[in-house]
Amino acid sequence: MKKIFSLVIVFVIAVTFFSAAHAMDYQLEQVVVISRHNLRNSLKAGDDRGLLTLRGGEMETLMGQYFEARLRLQGLFPKNAQPSAEEVRFYANSYQRTIATAKYFSAGAFPIANIPIEFHRALGQKDRVFLPSTDPAITKKLQAETNWKKLLNDTSKEIATVERLTGEKFNPDNYSIKLREDVVEWKAEDTLKKLNLAADALLMDYYDGKVSYSDAEMRDVAKVSSILINSNFDRPLCSRALASPLLAVISDELNTTGRKFSFICGHDSNLSTILTAIGVEDYILPGTIEWRIPIASKIVIKKFRGSDGNKYARLSLVYPSTAQIINREMLTLDNPPMKVALKLRGLQPVDSDAIYKLSDVLQRISDGQIVDGRRVA
């Protein structure tokens, strides 16, 4: 018995020594954030439709302050950092809600730096990096990629909830879903469009504290509000067609010498298509009524140097919880936003914390730019 006990002790010591000898330390070198804009007015709000709201600006500033605390804790920036133009980049689609989201985030993260927000088109015009042009050669393939009738049938319970709460009715014999003429983006027509807009308005009112319904009801509303976006998760061809130009920007940022922090602000469609294009596994989101891309959510890519001298990366989805938005809670190290690790399908991480070789992540980003057999970005 004493001999067996001694062998167990030797085994434990050997395993402990082996683990310690192979433990890896990681030094954060760079962060790339791909963000959905924060709270906006509903798409039924007349001349103010789609504009970032005051609460949206407030919540994004709080998110920036949280990131500042994390980045300072991890040694990437000092307190009251005033980074050089080479160290940071803020780039947004040319809409008020995306530009303003980037500006509010920068005010929270770098409050005394007065960082310029880069955008490439006149205000209100589509930047093709975020909303690329439709390619006529693959339009028919994109149209055929999803069974819209099945998708709507599978969402019948959620549609019934929105009908009950808003009074709008969906007629399964009177709707259409098609690509917009100029961009890779789906649009609904007829009764589905009215239902979608009603769900969007109700969701924005809920976040703004103007209405109060159960979490179950609002999960249904959120799913109908984003039904066209959520379909991207099952459509690899369309996802790559939309994500390719933005993936090229992300790759460039990760390869830019001297860059420490990048903030790229677009839309839920950008995040959903990126996740599908690079093969992210299914995930579960705690603390939110939304299904896949919560309001103000961010894909965060962190680049590290390991103690072995090699480069590594970790991906996560960061977003405020529904309660944090409604209650206007401070986002701090003690009350952080939600964070979900993103795992890449078929790719082996180097440790249990979902850290991958940077070269493997860059290869996934490169592969995600191949559409219908050819590279488009």
C-alpha positions as CSV (number, residue, x, y, z in Angstrom):
1,M,0.0,0.0,0.0
2,K,2.8,2.4,0.9
3,K,4.5,1.6,-2.4
4,I,1.3,2.4,-4.4
5,F,1.0,5.7,-2.4
6,S,4.6,6.6,-3.2
7,L,4.0,5.9,-6.9
8,V,0.9,8.1,-6.9
9,I,2.9,11.0,-5.3
10,V,5.7,10.6,-7.9
11,F,3.1,10.6,-10.7
12,V,1.4,13.8,-9.4
13,I,4.8,15.5,-9.0
14,A,5.8,14.5,-12.5
15,V,2.5,15.7,-14.1
16,T,2.8,19.0,-12.2
17,F,6.4,19.5,-13.3
18,F,5.5,18.6,-16.9
19,S,2.5,21.1,-16.9
20,A,4.7,23.9,-15.4
21,A,7.4,23.2,-17.8
22,H,5.0,23.5,-20.8
23,A,2.9,26.4,-19.4
24,M,2.8,29.4,-21.7
25,D,2.8,33.1,-20.8
26,Y,1.2,35.4,-23.2
27,Q,2.0,39.1,-23.7
28,L,-0.8,41.2,-25.3
29,E,0.5,43.1,-28.3
30,Q,-2.5,44.2,-30.3
31,V,-6.3,44.3,-30.2
32,V,-8.7,44.5,-33.2
33,V,-12.3,45.2,-32.5
34,I,-15.1,44.8,-35.1
35,S,-18.1,46.5,-33.6
36,R,-21.8,46.7,-34.3
37,H,-23.1,50.2,-33.7
38,N,-24.9,50.9,-30.4
39,L,-28.6,51.8,-29.8
40,R,-30.2,53.7,-32.6
41,N,-33.6,55.1,-33.3
42,S,-36.0,52.6,-34.9
43,L,-36.3,52.3,-38.6
44,K,-39.8,53.8,-38.4
45,A,-38.6,57.0,-36.8
46,G,-39.0,59.3,-39.8
47,D,-36.1,61.7,-40.5
48,D,-34.3,60.4,-37.4
49,R,-34.5,56.8,-38.4
50,G,-31.3,54.8,-37.7
51,L,-29.5,57.6,-35.8
52,L,-27.5,56.7,-32.7
53,T,-29.5,57.7,-29.6
54,L,-28.2,59.5,-26.5
55,R,-28.5,56.2,-24.6
56,G,-26.5,54.5,-27.4
57,G,-23.8,57.1,-27.1
58,E,-23.7,56.8,-23.3
59,M,-23.5,53.0,-23.4
60,E,-20.7,53.1,-26.0
61,T,-18.7,55.5,-23.9
62,L,-19.1,53.1,-20.9
63,M,-17.9,50.3,-23.2
64,G,-14.9,52.3,-24.2
65,Q,-14.1,53.0,-20.5
66,Y,-14.2,49.3,-19.8
67,F,-11.9,48.5,-22.6
68,E,-9.5,51.2,-21.4
69,A,-9.4,49.6,-18.0
70,R,-8.7,46.1,-19.5
71,L,-6.1,47.4,-21.9
72,R,-4.3,49.3,-19.1
73,L,-4.5,46.2,-16.8
74,Q,-2.9,44.1,-19.6
75,G,-0.1,46.6,-20.2
76,L,-1.1,47.7,-23.7
77,F,-1.6,51.4,-22.9
78,P,-0.8,53.6,-19.9
79,K,-3.4,55.7,-18.0
80,N,-4.6,58.7,-20.0
81,A,-2.9,57.3,-23.1
82,Q,-2.4,59.6,-26.1
83,P,-1.4,57.0,-28.7
84,S,0.3,58.0,-32.0
85,A,-1.5,57.8,-35.3
86,E,0.4,54.6,-36.1
87,E,-0.7,52.9,-32.9
88,V,-4.5,53.2,-33.2
89,R,-7.0,53.3,-36.0
90,F,-10.7,54.1,-35.8
91,Y,-12.6,53.3,-39.0
92,A,-16.4,53.3,-39.5
93,N,-19.0,52.9,-42.2
94,S,-20.2,56.3,-43.5
95,Y,-23.4,56.5,-41.4
96,Q,-24.1,58.6,-38.4
97,R,-24.7,55.7,-36.1
98,T,-21.4,54.0,-37.0
99,I,-19.3,57.1,-37.0
100,A,-20.9,58.3,-33.7
101,T,-20.4,54.9,-32.1
102,A,-16.7,54.9,-32.9
103,K,-16.4,58.5,-31.6
104,Y,-18.2,57.7,-28.3
105,F,-16.1,54.5,-27.8
106,S,-12.9,56.5,-28.4
107,A,-14.1,59.1,-25.9
108,G,-14.3,56.4,-23.3
109,A,-11.1,54.5,-24.2
110,F,-8.9,57.5,-25.0
111,P,-10.6,60.5,-23.4
112,I,-7.8,63.0,-23.9
113,A,-6.5,61.8,-27.2
114,N,-9.1,63.3,-29.6
115,I,-8.7,60.4,-32.1
116,P,-10.0,61.1,-35.6
117,I,-12.7,58.7,-36.9
118,E,-11.9,57.6,-40.5
119,F,-14.7,57.1,-43.0
120,H,-14.5,56.9,-46.8
121,R,-17.8,58.1,-48.3
122,A,-20.1,61.1,-47.9
123,L,-22.3,60.8,-44.8
124,G,-25.1,58.4,-45.4
125,Q,-23.5,56.7,-48.4
126,K,-22.5,53.1,-48.3
127,D,-18.8,52.2,-47.9
128,R,-18.2,49.1,-50.1
129,V,-16.0,47.6,-47.4
130,F,-19.0,47.2,-45.2
131,L,-21.7,46.8,-47.9
132,P,-20.0,45.4,-51.0
133,S,-21.6,45.5,-54.5
134,T,-23.7,42.6,-55.7
135,D,-21.9,40.4,-58.1
136,P,-24.4,39.4,-60.9
137,A,-22.4,36.3,-61.6
138,I,-23.3,34.8,-58.2
139,T,-26.7,36.5,-57.5
140,K,-28.7,33.4,-58.5
141,K,-26.6,31.2,-56.3
142,L,-27.0,33.6,-53.3
143,Q,-30.8,33.6,-53.9
144,A,-30.9,29.8,-53.9
145,E,-28.7,29.3,-50.9
146,T,-31.5,29.7,-48.3
147,N,-35.0,28.2,-48.1
148,W,-36.8,31.3,-46.9
149,K,-40.1,29.5,-46.7
150,K,-38.7,27.0,-44.2
151,L,-36.9,29.8,-42.3
152,L,-40.2,31.6,-41.8
153,N,-42.1,28.4,-40.9
154,D,-39.4,27.7,-38.3
155,T,-40.0,31.2,-36.9
156,S,-43.8,31.0,-36.7
157,K,-43.9,31.1,-32.9
158,E,-41.8,34.3,-32.8
159,I,-43.8,35.9,-35.6
160,A,-47.0,35.2,-33.7
161,T,-45.6,37.0,-30.6
162,V,-44.8,40.1,-32.7
163,E,-48.2,40.0,-34.3
164,R,-49.9,39.9,-30.9
165,L,-47.7,42.7,-29.4
166,T,-47.7,45.1,-32.4
167,G,-50.9,44.4,-34.2
168,E,-49.0,43.8,-37.5
169,K,-50.0,40.7,-39.4
170,F,-47.7,38.5,-41.6
171,N,-49.3,37.0,-44.7
172,P,-47.4,33.9,-45.8
173,D,-48.8,34.5,-49.3
174,N,-47.8,38.1,-49.5
175,Y,-44.1,38.6,-49.0
176,S,-40.8,38.6,-50.8
177,I,-37.1,38.5,-49.8
178,K,-34.5,39.5,-52.3
179,L,-31.0,41.0,-52.7
180,R,-30.8,44.8,-52.9
181,E,-29.9,45.9,-56.4
182,D,-26.6,47.6,-55.4
183,V,-25.3,45.7,-52.3
184,V,-25.1,42.2,-50.9
185,E,-27.9,42.8,-48.4
186,W,-31.3,41.2,-48.1
187,K,-34.5,43.2,-48.0
188,A,-38.0,42.1,-47.2
189,E,-41.1,43.4,-48.9
190,D,-44.9,43.5,-48.2
191,T,-46.2,42.1,-44.9
192,L,-42.8,40.7,-43.8
193,K,-41.3,44.2,-44.1
194,K,-44.0,45.7,-42.0
195,L,-43.7,43.0,-39.4
196,N,-39.9,43.3,-39.4
197,L,-40.1,47.1,-38.9
198,A,-42.7,46.7,-36.1
199,A,-40.4,44.3,-34.3
200,D,-37.4,46.6,-34.7
201,A,-39.4,49.6,-33.2
202,L,-40.6,47.5,-30.3
203,L,-37.1,46.3,-29.6
204,M,-35.6,49.8,-29.6
205,D,-38.4,51.0,-27.3
206,Y,-37.7,48.1,-24.9
207,Y,-34.0,48.9,-24.7
208,D,-34.9,52.6,-24.1
209,G,-37.2,51.7,-21.2
210,K,-40.4,52.8,-23.0
211,V,-42.2,49.4,-22.9
212,S,-42.0,46.4,-20.6
213,Y,-42.6,42.8,-21.7
214,S,-41.3,39.5,-20.5
215,D,-37.8,38.2,-21.5
216,A,-39.5,35.4,-23.5
217,E,-41.6,37.8,-25.5
218,M,-38.7,40.1,-26.2
219,R,-36.5,37.1,-27.3
220,D,-39.2,36.4,-29.9
221,V,-39.3,40.1,-30.9
222,A,-35.5,40.3,-31.2
223,K,-35.4,37.2,-33.4
224,V,-38.0,38.6,-35.8
225,S,-36.3,42.0,-35.8
226,S,-33.1,40.4,-37.0
227,I,-34.5,37.5,-39.1
228,L,-32.7,38.5,-42.3
229,I,-29.4,38.9,-40.5
230,N,-29.7,35.7,-38.6
231,S,-30.1,33.8,-41.8
232,N,-26.5,34.7,-42.6
233,F,-25.3,32.0,-40.1
234,D,-26.5,29.3,-42.4
235,R,-25.3,30.8,-45.7
236,P,-21.6,30.5,-46.3
237,L,-21.6,31.8,-49.8
238,C,-23.5,35.0,-49.0
239,S,-21.5,35.5,-45.8
240,R,-18.2,35.4,-47.7
241,A,-19.5,37.7,-50.4
242,L,-20.4,40.3,-47.8
243,A,-17.5,39.7,-45.4
244,S,-14.6,39.5,-47.8
245,P,-13.6,43.2,-48.1
246,L,-13.8,43.6,-44.3
247,L,-11.8,40.5,-43.7
248,A,-9.1,42.0,-45.9
249,V,-9.1,45.1,-43.7
250,I,-8.8,42.9,-40.5
251,S,-5.9,41.0,-42.0
252,D,-4.1,44.2,-42.9
253,E,-4.6,45.5,-39.3
254,L,-3.2,42.4,-37.8
255,N,-0.2,42.7,-40.1
256,T,0.4,46.4,-39.6
257,T,3.7,47.1,-37.8
258,G,3.3,49.3,-34.8
259,R,-0.5,49.0,-34.6
260,K,-1.8,48.4,-31.1
261,F,-5.5,49.0,-31.3
262,S,-8.0,49.0,-34.2
263,F,-11.8,49.8,-33.9
264,I,-13.8,49.0,-37.0
265,C,-17.5,49.9,-36.7
266,G,-20.2,48.5,-38.9
267,H,-23.4,46.6,-38.6
268,D,-24.9,43.3,-37.3
269,S,-24.7,42.0,-40.9
270,N,-20.9,42.5,-40.8
271,L,-20.4,40.6,-37.6
272,S,-22.7,37.7,-38.6
273,T,-21.1,37.2,-41.9
274,I,-17.5,37.4,-40.5
275,L,-18.3,34.7,-38.0
276,T,-19.7,32.4,-40.7
277,A,-17.0,33.2,-43.2
278,I,-14.2,32.2,-40.8
279,G,-16.0,29.1,-39.5
280,V,-16.8,30.0,-35.9
281,E,-18.6,27.2,-34.0
282,D,-22.1,27.7,-32.7
283,Y,-22.2,29.6,-29.4
284,I,-24.6,30.4,-26.6
285,L,-25.1,34.0,-25.4
286,P,-25.8,34.5,-21.7
287,G,-27.6,37.6,-20.4
288,T,-29.2,38.9,-23.6
289,I,-32.6,38.6,-25.3
290,E,-30.9,38.6,-28.7
291,W,-30.0,35.5,-30.6
292,R,-26.6,35.9,-32.3
293,I,-25.4,39.5,-32.6
294,P,-26.6,41.6,-29.7
295,I,-26.8,45.4,-30.0
296,A,-23.4,47.0,-29.5
297,S,-21.6,43.6,-29.7
298,K,-18.0,43.3,-30.7
299,I,-15.8,40.6,-32.2
300,V,-12.5,41.1,-30.3
301,I,-9.3,39.6,-31.8
302,K,-6.3,39.8,-29.4
303,K,-2.8,39.1,-30.7
304,F,-0.2,37.8,-28.2
305,R,3.4,37.0,-28.2
306,G,4.0,33.7,-26.3
307,S,6.9,33.1,-24.0
308,D,8.2,30.7,-26.8
309,G,8.6,33.7,-29.1
310,N,5.7,32.8,-31.4
311,K,2.5,34.8,-32.1
312,Y,-1.0,33.7,-31.0
313,A,-4.5,35.0,-31.1
314,R,-7.8,34.6,-29.2
315,L,-11.3,35.6,-30.5
316,S,-14.3,36.5,-28.4
317,L,-17.7,38.2,-28.6
318,V,-18.2,41.0,-26.1
319,Y,-21.5,42.7,-25.6
320,P,-23.5,44.5,-22.9
321,S,-26.2,42.4,-21.2
322,T,-29.9,43.4,-21.6
323,A,-30.0,44.4,-18.0
324,Q,-26.9,46.6,-18.3
325,I,-28.5,48.5,-21.2
326,I,-31.9,49.0,-19.6
327,N,-30.5,49.9,-16.2
328,R,-27.7,52.1,-17.7
329,E,-25.2,50.2,-15.6
330,M,-21.5,51.2,-15.4
331,L,-19.3,48.7,-17.2
332,T,-16.2,48.1,-15.0
333,L,-13.8,45.4,-14.2
334,D,-16.2,44.4,-11.3
335,N,-19.3,44.7,-13.6
336,P,-17.9,43.7,-17.0
337,P,-19.9,43.2,-20.2
338,M,-20.7,39.7,-21.3
339,K,-17.9,37.8,-23.1
340,V,-18.1,34.5,-25.0
341,A,-15.0,32.7,-26.4
342,L,-15.2,32.1,-30.1
343,K,-13.9,28.8,-31.3
344,L,-13.0,28.0,-34.9
345,R,-14.5,24.9,-36.4
346,G,-11.9,22.2,-37.1
347,L,-9.0,24.2,-35.7
348,Q,-7.1,22.9,-32.7
349,P,-6.4,25.5,-30.0
350,V,-3.0,25.5,-28.3
351,D,-4.5,25.5,-24.8
352,S,-7.8,25.3,-23.0
353,D,-8.4,29.1,-23.2
354,A,-9.2,28.9,-27.0
355,I,-5.9,30.4,-28.0
356,Y,-4.8,29.6,-31.6
357,K,-1.7,30.1,-33.6
358,L,-1.9,33.5,-35.2
359,S,-0.9,32.0,-38.5
360,D,-3.9,29.7,-38.4
361,V,-6.3,32.6,-37.6
362,L,-4.8,34.6,-40.5
363,Q,-5.2,31.6,-42.8
364,R,-8.9,31.4,-41.8
365,I,-9.3,35.1,-42.5
366,S,-7.7,34.6,-45.9
367,D,-9.8,31.6,-46.7
368,G,-13.0,33.6,-45.8
369,Q,-12.2,35.9,-48.7
370,I,-12.7,33.2,-51.4
371,V,-16.2,33.4,-52.9
372,D,-17.4,30.9,-55.4
373,G,-13.8,29.6,-56.0
374,R,-12.1,33.0,-56.4
375,R,-10.6,35.6,-54.2
376,V,-12.7,38.8,-54.1
377,A,-10.7,40.9,-51.7
